[in-house]
C-alpha cells in the first residue's frame, strides 16, 4: 500500500484531526466532572529538590529551622480539584508541540510516518493517561499522579520524537552491522591469504631441501 497516495493522506489527516477533537472533548468532559465532584481534599505536592535538600541537611542535626523552612518552600499544598484542573491545562497545552512538529514534518517535509505515528501514540497515551483512568474507567488513583504530577503530559512529544529517532537509530544500527560483517569478511580473507603464503613458503623450503 502506498502511504503517499491521495486517499491514504486524506484518511491520515482526517484521523489526526479526529484525534485532536477527541482529546478536546475528553478534556471538556473531565473539566465538567471535576467541577461537578468538587473534591476539596487537601494533598501535598513535593518538589523533587525537597528530598535532595533533606538528605543534605540530615548530616547536620542543628539545622532544624533550615529544614523546616526548606520543607515549607519546596512543598505545596493544594486540593484534588485544583490539581486535576491543573492537569487538564497541562494536557491541553501539551497538544501544541506535537501539532507544530506535524506541521513541519508532514506539510513542509511531506513525511507521512510522523502523522500516522502521532495519531496512534496519541490515542494510546490518552487511554492510559491518569485522567482517563480516573474519570472514564472509574479507577481511584492517588494524587499526585506518578508521584510528581504531570509526568504523563508530554508523552505525545516523546512518542513522536522517539519514533522518528527510532527509525534513524535502526538505520544506523543496520549500517554498523553491515560494516562489522564486511570487516569480518576482510579479516577472514586476509587470514586465508596469509595461510596460503605460509603454505607456499613451506612447499618451497621442502623443494629446496630435496634438491
C-alpha positions in Angstrom: 0.0 0.0 0.0 1.3 3.4 -1.0 1.1 5.6 2.1 1.7 8.7 -0.1 -1.4 8.1 -2.2 -4.0 10.9 -2.0 -6.6 8.6 -0.4 -4.3 7.5 2.4 -3.1 11.0 3.0 -6.6 12.2 3.3 -7.6 9.4 5.7 -4.4 10.0 7.8 -5.2 13.7 8.1 -8.8 13.1 9.0 -7.7 10.6 11.7 -5.3 13.1 13.2 -8.0 15.9 13.3 -10.4 13.4 14.9 -7.8 12.6 17.5 -7.4 16.3 18.3 -11.1 16.8 18.6 -11.4 13.7 20.8 -8.9 15.0 23.2 -10.6 18.4 23.4 -14.0 16.7 24.0 -12.4 14.5 26.7 -10.8 17.4 28.5 -14.2 19.3 28.3 -15.9 16.2 29.9 -13.2 15.9 32.6 -13.4 19.6 33.4 -17.2 19.3 33.8 -16.8 16.2 36.1 -14.2 17.9 38.2 -16.4 20.9 38.8 -19.4 18.6 39.5 -17.5 16.4 42.1 -15.7 19.5 43.5 -13.4 17.4 45.7 -11.6 19.8 48.1 -9.5 17.1 49.8 -6.1 18.5 50.5 -3.0 16.9 49.0 0.7 17.7 49.3 2.9 18.2 46.2 6.6 17.8 46.9 9.3 19.3 44.7 11.9 16.8 43.5 14.5 19.1 45.2 12.9 18.6 48.6 14.3 15.0 49.1 17.7 16.2 48.0 17.8 19.1 50.3 16.6 17.0 53.2 19.3 14.4 52.6 21.9 17.2 52.6 20.6 18.7 55.8 20.3 15.4 57.7 24.1 15.4 58.2 23.7 18.4 60.5 21.1 18.0 63.2 21.4 21.6 64.4 19.6 23.0 61.3 16.1 22.2 62.4 14.9 25.7 61.4 16.5 25.4 58.0 14.9 22.0 57.5 11.5 23.4 58.3 11.9 26.4 56.0 13.2 24.2 53.2 10.2 21.8 53.6 7.8 24.7 53.5 9.4 26.3 50.5 9.7 23.1 48.4 6.3 21.7 49.4 3.0 22.9 48.0 -0.4 22.2 49.5 -3.4 22.1 47.1 -6.7 20.2 46.6 -7.7 17.4 44.3 -10.0 19.9 42.5 -7.2 22.3 41.8 -4.7 19.6 41.0 -7.0 17.9 38.4 -7.8 21.3 36.8 -4.0 21.9 36.5 -3.6 18.5 34.9 -6.3 19.4 32.3 -4.5 22.6 31.4 -1.1 20.8 31.2 -2.6 18.1 29.0 -4.2 20.7 26.7 -1.1 22.8 26.4 0.8 19.5 25.6 -1.0 19.2 22.3 0.7 22.3 20.9 4.1 20.9 20.4 3.0 17.7 18.5 0.9 19.9 16.2 4.0 22.1 15.5 6.1 19.0 14.7 3.3 17.6 12.5 3.1 20.9 10.6 6.8 20.9 9.8 7.3 17.2 9.2 4.2 16.5 7.3 3.1 19.7 5.5 6.6 21.1 5.0 8.8 18.0 4.6 6.0 15.8 3.1 6.5 12.9 5.5 3.7 10.6 6.4 5.2 8.4 9.1 5.1 11.1 11.8 1.5 11.9 11.1 0.4 8.2 11.5 2.7 7.6 14.4 1.4 10.7 16.3 -2.2 9.7 15.8 -1.6 6.1 17.1 0.6 7.0 20.0 -1.6 10.0 20.9 -4.7 7.7 21.3 -2.7 5.2 23.3 -1.4 7.9 25.6 -4.9 9.3 26.0 -6.3 5.9 27.0 -3.5 5.2 29.5 -3.5 8.8 31.0 -4.4 9.1 34.7 -7.3 11.4 33.9 -8.8 8.9 31.6 -8.3 6.1 34.1 -10.0 8.2 36.9 -12.9 9.8 35.0 -13.6 7.3 32.3 -12.5 3.9 33.7 -13.6 4.8 37.3 -10.3 3.9 39.0 -9.3 5.5 42.2 -5.7 6.8 41.8 -3.8 8.7 44.4 -2.7 12.3 43.7 -0.2 13.4 42.6 -0.2 11.1 39.6 3.1 9.2 39.2 4.5 10.6 42.5 5.1 14.0 41.0 2.1 15.1 39.0 2.1 15.8 35.3 4.7 13.2 34.4 2.5 11.8 31.6 1.6 15.1 29.9 4.5 15.1 27.4 4.2 11.5 26.1 2.9 12.7 22.8 6.1 14.6 22.2 8.2 11.6 23.3 6.2 9.3 21.1 6.7 11.4 18.1 10.3 12.2 18.6 11.1 8.7 19.8 9.5 7.2 16.7 11.5 9.5 14.4 14.7 8.9 16.3 14.0 5.2 16.5 13.8 4.9 12.7 17.1 6.7 12.4 18.7 4.5 15.1 17.6 1.4 13.3 19.1 2.6 10.0 22.4 3.4 11.8 22.4 0.0 13.5 21.9 -1.7 10.2 24.8 0.2 8.7 27.0 -0.7 11.7 26.1 -4.4 11.5 26.8 -4.4 7.8 30.2 -2.7 8.4 31.1 -5.2 11.0 30.2 -8.1 8.7 32.3 -6.6 5.9 35.2 -6.1 8.3 34.9 -9.7 9.5 35.0 -11.0 5.9 38.1 -8.9 5.2 39.8 -10.3 8.2 39.0 -13.9 7.1 40.2 -13.1 3.6 43.5 -11.7 5.0 44.0 -14.8 7.2 43.3 -17.1 4.3 45.8 -15.2 2.2 48.4 -15.3 5.0 47.9 -19.1 5.4 48.3 -19.6 1.7 51.5 -17.6 1.7 52.9 -19.7 4.6 51.9 -22.9 2.7 53.7 -21.8 -0.4 56.8 -20.9 1.7 56.8 -24.3 3.3 56.5 -26.0 -0.1 59.4 -24.0 -1.4 61.5 -24.9 1.6 60.7 -28.6 1.1 61.7 -28.4 -2.5 65.0 -26.8 -1.6 65.7 -29.5 0.9 65.0 -32.2 -1.7 67.5 -30.6 -4.1 
